[in-house]
Amino acid sequence: MVAAKPSDGSGPLRRAGRAVGRALHLPFTGTAKGIRRATHAHGAGESGLGKLIELHAVNGAGDMMITIALASTVFFSVPTDEARGRVALYLAVTMAPFTILAPVIGPLFDRIPHGRRAAMAGAMLARSMLAVAMSGAVATGDLELYPAALGVLVSSKAYGVVRSAVVPRLLPPKFSLVKANSRVTLAGLLATGLAAPVGAGLQAIGPQWPLYGACALFTVGAFLAFTLPHKVDSAKGERKAMLLEHGLEHGHLQHRKPGLRTVGPSVLHGLQANAAIRGLSGFLIFFLAFLLRDDPLGGQSAAVSLGIVAVAAGVGNALGTAVGAWLKSRGPEKIIATVLGLTLCVAIGAAVVFGGLMVAVLGATAGLAQALAKLSLDALIQRDVPEQVRTSAFARSETLLQMAWVAGGAIGIALPLNGSLGMGVAAGLLATGAALSVRGLLHAPRRGTPHPRAA
């Protein structure tokens, strides 16, 4: 009689179990390792930029979850006329106060440079708690939904302002600011695209479930914010930024009372052009949302029509972000002027020959222009703004651009639903921006070494 061998864990059943476990575990660990390799490549891991990229991806996914929940309540669940009223109410209760609060955000964070990680974590936690608070009202669209939505909006923009100010602190060696922002922005876009179908699936379970998903994501984001390097909270050498040029008198700079005055003409004109493009983005989102719901493209359903335009805009934005680093040395002023002029031409074409194809092309062009113009503005700030005030300049410029988006959205919701008229208004917004900025962009003196005085 042969004695049974003691179990050494190498039996066929155990080996099969371990193989199944590895097979189930590998997709998650492999994906996580792949993401980590991508976000930490080229020195981004050592500098801390990789962690910011991951944080921004979580932020984008969470914002998408909240957008899906709000859109289903404020827009999709009711007839068009009632939806316009609900969106108008949403604008009045959330966007109007935001235009008052937005100018405060930049100066507020100028005063707390030592707490940037805590500020980003706080913005994440605030949205986490507000998502739970909104979950009880999202199904009915009760009035208490809107103050919570305002809080989410303000917290989101506060995070964006601080994130823009943090990026210069995390640049790897030989890494340009425009390339770093390209990576961060692209991560947010990819995460948003991945979160959209997940959010739609949660929405099918119940209107509150996307908000539960957002709560979980923002809680993770709050933790990730504190994993950023301590140098994020360092304010060594920083001073407040100015966003308008000093006046010239007899060829010399006037030294006036400190204000938003010392970043130079290229940055100012770049900001004007970006404001026009960002205003167009807000306008198209609101105007086309109602227009295509009432009059879908080419016999398609409203959802398909909106999806076509959203995908076109997303592809354009992603493409612009991807090529931004390649164009970084091609002259940011010329890039901004070119994309603004290109978008204006497409908008005029859409107004003259309104149709599904032109609307999709305008959406893609607007997305491309927004990405390239913002990255080029980043490059101008890097080139022309002294390091001592650069982070503050990012914070304040981002606040002004968000205000432009709000203004464009307000025009979009108030305009009659006429396609050619709307595209004409879109062209008018861009033409105004071009009139204010293009000449200055193409003829502004180029600065090899930043020299404006700090406040």
Secondary structure, DSSP 8 states (H G I E B T S, - for coil): --------S-SHHHHHHHHHHHHHHHHHHHHHHHHHHHHTGGGHHHHTHHHHHHHHHHHHHHHHHHHHHHHIIIIITS-HHHHHHHHHHHIIIIIHHHHHHHHHHHHHHHS-GGGHHHHHHHHHHHHHHHHHHHHTTTTTT-TTHHHHHHHHHHHHHHHHHHHHHHGGGG--TT--HHHHHHHHHHHHHHHHHHHHHHHHHHHHH-TTHHHHHHHHHHHHHHHHHTTS-GGGG--TT------S---EETTEE---SSSS--S-HHHHHHHHHHHHHHHHHHHHHHHHHHHHHHS-GGG--HHHHHHHHHHHHHHHHHHHHHHHTTTTTS-HHHHHHHHHHHHHHHHHHHHHS-SHHHHHHHHHHHHHHHHHHHHHHHHHHHHHS-HHHHHHHHHHHHHHHHHHHHHHHHHHHHS-S-HHHHHHHHHHHHHHHHHHHHHHHHHS---SS------
